[in-house]
Amino acid sequence: MGMRQALMISGTGVIPVENRHGTTDVLMIRPVRFLATGSFVPPFRLDSRDIDARIGRRPGFVQAMTKVSSRPVVSSEDQVDMAVHAARAALDEAGEAAEEVDLLLFAAAVSYQSIPATAPLIQHRLGLPPGKVAAFDINSTCLSFLTASDVAASLISTGQYRRALVVSSEVASRALPWETAPLTAALFGDGAAAAVIGRCPDGGTGAFLASRMETYPEAYEACRLGAGGTRYDFHRDPDAFRDNSLFEMDGKSLYRHTFQHFEGFLARLLVEAGWAVGDVDLVLPHQASDTALSHLVDHCGFAGERVVNIIADHGNQIAASLPTVLDSAFRSGRLQTGMKALMVGTSAGLSLGGLAFIA
C-alpha cells in the first residue's frame, strides 16, 4: 500500500508538495467524499434541426459544427425550481433527512437575482430549518460547482460543518447572441445538479486529494455578460446597459489562452495528487464545447473512453455542467467507489480548475 493510500484510509494524511512559489507546503488529504448526487433537466428540448431552420442553414449544420444534437431548455420551470428538483434527488439518494444538512452552497455563474443570494431561497424551498443551516452563494462561473465543493470539503474537514449540499442551476438559454453568433448560442442548455458532501464513513474509501485553480485575467473580456452588475448603470446609460445585456464570447481567444496554459496546469494538478495521466480512471470535464473535450483526448493523453462526454444531449450548462457530468457518471456506473477521478474545467476570467478525488 502506498503512503498516500495509507494516509487516505487513516483520514489524517499530510503530504509535502511544492507550491506555486517554489517552496514546500503540506497538502492535507481531506477525508470527505461525494455521498450522493442528483440532477434535473427540463423536459422541453430544443433540437439542432430547429435551430438550422431558424438561422436559415441546411439541416444538420448546427449539429455538425457544435456536436450538440439537442439541449434542454426551460419552459414553465425557473432556476430555483430546477435547483430544488436536483437537490431533492441528491438528498433522496443519500438517504439523509433534510435536517442533516448544515451547509448549503449555491454555485452558479448567474444567480436568480442580484440581491439577496439564491441559497437562502433554496433552503426555504427545501424546508431546511431556519437558523440551523449556513446558506450562501459561490460564483466562479463555469467552475462554481468545483470551487464550492472545494470550500465545502475544507469546512467539513475542520469540523465546522457536518454535511454540505452543493447545488448548481443555470438558465443558460437566456441572453444568448442568436443574431450575431448563433453557433455560440447553440452550445448552451439549461439544467441543475447537486451533490451531498460529507466525511467518509469510518474505514471507508474516498478522499479529496488535491485541488488547484489558476487564473489568467488577460482573457477577462473574452467571455462576458456585461449588464446586470454595477458596470453599466441602467438609469444613466440605458443604451449601454441594453447593448451589453447579451452574452459575448470570443471563442478563438479563449481557446488560444486555454491551449497555452492548460497542459501545464494539468501537470501541476496531477503532481499535487501524486498521479500520472495513466492513473486516472475517469475524467469529469466541464462540457465547454466538443473542441475542448477533444483537447483532453488529443493533447492531454487521456483515452477517449475515460473522458465523460454528454455534450450531444446537454450542451454547455455553465456551472451546472460539472455536477451533471458527475451525477451521470455515478448513475451510469462509470464512476464507482474507489476509482480515481479528475474533475477539470475552465471558466470565464480566464480560470482553470481541477479536483482530484477518490470516489
Residue pairs with C-beta under 8 A, 6 or more apart in sequence:
3 15
4 13
4 15
4 29
4 209
4 274
6 13
7 13
7 14
7 15
7 29
8 29
8 31
8 205
8 207
8 209
8 358
9 203
9 205
11 31
11 200
11 207
12 31
13 28
13 29
13 207
14 26
14 27
14 28
14 29
15 26
15 27
15 29
15 274
16 24
16 25
16 26
16 27
17 24
17 25
17 26
17 27
17 271
17 272
18 24
18 25
18 271
19 25
20 268
27 210
27 272
28 157
29 207
29 208
29 209
30 153
30 154
30 156
30 157
30 207
30 208
31 157
31 199
31 200
31 206
31 207
32 152
32 153
32 156
32 157
32 197
32 198
32 199
32 200
32 206
32 207
32 208
33 197
33 198
33 200
33 204
33 205
33 206
33 207
33 208
33 357
33 358
33 359
34 149
34 195
34 196
34 197
34 206
34 326
34 330
34 357
34 359
35 94
35 96
35 163
35 195
35 196
35 197
35 198
36 90
36 91
36 93
36 94
36 95
36 96
36 195
36 196
37 89
37 90
37 93
37 193
37 194
37 195
37 196
37 323
37 326
37 327
37 330
37 331
38 85
38 86
38 87
38 88
38 89
38 90
38 91
38 92
38 93
38 193
38 194
38 195
38 327
39 86
39 89
39 191
39 192
39 193
39 194
39 323
39 324
39 327
39 328
40 82
40 85
40 86
40 89
40 191
40 192
40 193
41 72
41 189
41 190
41 191
41 192
41 314
41 324
42 72
42 73
42 74
42 75
42 77
42 82
42 190
42 191
43 72
43 75
44 72
44 73
44 74
44 75
45 70
45 71
45 72
45 73
45 313
46 70
46 71
46 72
46 73
46 173
46 189
47 69
47 70
48 60
48 62
48 63
48 66
48 68
48 69
48 70
48 186
49 59
49 60
49 62
49 63
51 62
51 182
51 186
52 58
52 59
52 60
52 61
52 62
53 59
54 178
54 182
55 62
55 178
55 182
62 68
62 182
62 183
62 186
63 69
65 183
65 186
66 183
66 186
66 187
66 289
66 290
66 315
67 290
67 311
67 312
68 186
68 187
68 189
68 290
68 311
68 312
68 313
68 315
69 312
69 313
70 313
71 173
71 186
71 188
71 189
71 190
71 313
71 314
71 315
72 189
72 190
72 191
72 314
72 315
73 173
73 189
73 190
74 82
74 171
74 173
74 190
78 112
78 171
79 108
79 112
79 118
79 169
79 170
79 171
79 192
80 112
80 118
80 121
80 122
80 125
80 169
82 169
82 171
82 190
82 191
82 192
83 106
83 118
83 122
83 167
83 168
83 169
83 192
83 194
84 122
84 125
84 126
85 192
86 167
86 168
86 169
86 192
86 193
86 194
86 323
87 122
87 126
87 165
87 167
87 194
88 126
89 194
90 165
90 194
90 195
90 196
90 327
91 98
91 101
91 126
91 165
91 196
93 196
94 196
96 163
96 196
98 126
98 127
98 128
98 129
99 128
99 129
99 132
100 162
100 163
101 128
101 133
101 163
101 164
101 165
101 196
102 132
102 133
102 134
102 161
102 162
102 163
102 164
103 133
103 134
103 135
103 152
103 155
103 156
103 161
103 163
103 164
103 165
104 119
104 122
104 123
104 126
104 128
104 133
104 134
104 135
104 136
104 164
104 165
104 167
105 119
105 135
105 136
105 137
105 138
105 148
105 151
105 152
105 164
105 165
105 166
105 167
106 117
106 118
106 119
106 122
106 135
106 136
106 137
106 138
106 148
106 167
106 168
106 169
107 137
107 138
107 139
107 144
107 145
107 147
107 148
107 149
107 166
107 167
107 168
107 319
108 118
108 137
108 139
108 144
108 168
108 169
108 170
108 318
108 319
108 320
109 139
109 141
109 142
109 144
109 170
109 318
109 319
109 347
109 348
110 170
110 171
110 174
110 225
110 228
110 318
111 117
111 118
111 137
111 139
112 118
112 121
114 228
114 229
117 135
117 136
117 137
118 137
119 135
119 136
119 137
119 167
120 135
122 135
122 167
123 133
123 135
128 135
134 161
138 144
138 147
138 148
138 151
140 146
140 147
140 213
140 347
140 349
140 351
140 353
141 223
141 318
141 319
141 347
141 348
141 349
141 351
142 286
142 288
142 316
142 318
142 319
142 321
142 322
142 345
142 346
142 347
142 348
143 213
143 286
143 319
143 322
143 345
143 346
143 347
143 351
143 353
144 168
144 319
144 347
145 166
145 168
145 193
145 195
145 319
145 320
145 322
145 323
146 211
146 322
146 343
146 345
146 353
146 354
146 355
147 213
147 353
148 166
148 168
149 166
149 195
149 197
149 208
149 355
150 208
150 211
150 355
152 161
152 164
152 166
152 197
153 197
153 208
155 161
155 164
156 162
156 163
156 164
156 197
156 198
156 199
157 199
162 198
162 199
163 196
163 197
163 198
164 196
164 197
164 198
165 194
165 195
165 196
165 197
166 194
166 195
166 197
166 323
167 192
167 193
167 194
168 192
168 193
168 194
168 319
168 320
168 322
168 323
169 191
169 192
169 320
170 190
170 191
170 192
170 317
170 318
170 319
170 320
171 190
172 188
172 189
172 190
172 315
172 316
172 317
172 318
172 320
173 188
173 189
173 190
175 225
175 245
175 246
175 247
176 184
176 185
176 188
176 246
176 247
177 184
177 185
177 246
177 247
177 248
178 185
180 246
181 248
181 249
184 247
184 249
184 251
185 247
186 315
187 289
187 315
187 316
188 315
188 316
188 317
188 318
189 314
189 315
189 316
189 317
190 317
190 320
191 314
191 317
191 320
191 324
192 320
192 324
193 320
193 322
193 323
193 324
193 326
193 327
194 323
195 323
195 326
195 327
200 206
200 207
205 337
205 338
205 358
205 359
206 337
206 357
206 358
206 359
207 357
207 358
208 355
208 356
208 357
209 272
209 273
209 274
209 356
209 357
209 358
210 269
210 272
210 273
210 274
210 354
210 355
210 356
211 353
211 354
211 355
211 356
212 265
212 268
212 269
212 272
212 353
212 354
213 351
213 352
213 353
213 354
214 261
214 265
214 351
214 352
214 353
215 349
215 350
215 351
215 352
216 257
216 261
216 349
216 350
216 351
216 352
217 349
217 350
218 257
218 350
219 253
219 254
219 257
219 349
219 350
220 348
220 349
220 350
221 250
222 249
222 250
222 253
222 254
222 257
222 348
222 350
223 248
223 249
223 250
223 254
223 348
223 349
223 350
224 247
224 248
224 249
224 348
225 244
225 245
225 246
225 247
225 248
226 232
226 244
226 245
226 248
227 234
227 241
227 242
227 244
227 245
228 245
231 244
232 240
232 241
232 244
233 241
234 241
251 289
254 346
254 350
255 291
255 292
257 350
258 292
258 295
258 346
258 350
258 352
259 295
259 299
261 352
262 295
262 300
262 346
262 352
263 299
263 300
265 352
265 354
266 300
266 344
266 354
269 342
269 344
269 354
269 356
270 276
270 277
270 280
270 356
272 356
273 342
273 356
275 340
275 342
275 356
277 300
277 301
277 302
278 301
279 340
280 302
280 306
280 340
280 341
280 342
281 306
281 339
281 340
281 341
282 306
282 308
282 329
282 334
282 335
282 339
282 340
282 341
282 342
283 296
283 302
283 306
283 307
283 308
283 341
283 342
283 344
284 308
284 322
284 325
284 326
284 329
284 335
284 341
284 342
284 343
284 344
285 292
285 293
285 296
285 307
285 308
285 309
285 322
285 325
285 343
285 344
285 345
286 292
286 316
286 321
286 322
286 325
286 344
286 345
286 346
286 347
287 293
287 309
287 310
287 311
287 314
287 315
287 316
287 317
287 321
287 325
288 316
288 321
288 345
288 346
289 311
289 316
290 309
290 311
292 346
293 307
293 309
293 311
296 302
296 307
296 344
297 303
297 304
297 307
308 325
308 328
308 329
308 334
310 324
310 325
310 328
314 321
314 324
317 324
321 345
322 343
322 345
326 335
326 343
328 334
329 335
329 341
330 359
335 341
335 359
336 359
337 359
338 358
338 359
339 358
339 359
340 356
340 358
340 359
341 356
341 357
341 358
341 359
342 354
342 355
342 356
343 354
343 355
343 356
343 357
344 352
344 353
344 354
344 355
345 352
345 353
345 354
346 352
346 353
347 353
